[in-house]
């Protein structure tokens, strides 16, 4: 195998969009960006008592599955830390306070979303992080999601 083939194979593993993450059993799972209707269903006033951090270049996405009527929405972005920013994926978002730009997750954590990503060209690092989370949480293989571990 020559190096150009190897490079091409590696590039083919990297999804270019949210839709490209799920590679098999696409009739059972679809990933979509959360829309304004989704967010309005989660709208609430949040008293920030369990602040975990600030996300930048973030987006919210949902998992549409025929296996459940629940459409979990999660946030993905870069968490600001003392050493810089790191790719981060929240647990299921259960509340959104648009005025304060704060979300609350099923685990009770609160995150401020400082800036939103341009979903027309999602950062490949964040897409790869979704792949990582899918395998960490045990649902990646069933849907042919590229195996990313770190």
Secondary structure by P-SEA (a helix, b strand, c coil): ccaaaaaaaaaaacccccccccccccccbbbbcccaaaaaaacccccccccccccccbbbbbbbbcccccbbbbbbcccccccccccccccccccccccccccccccbbbbbbccccccccccaaaaaaaaaaaaaaccccccccccccc
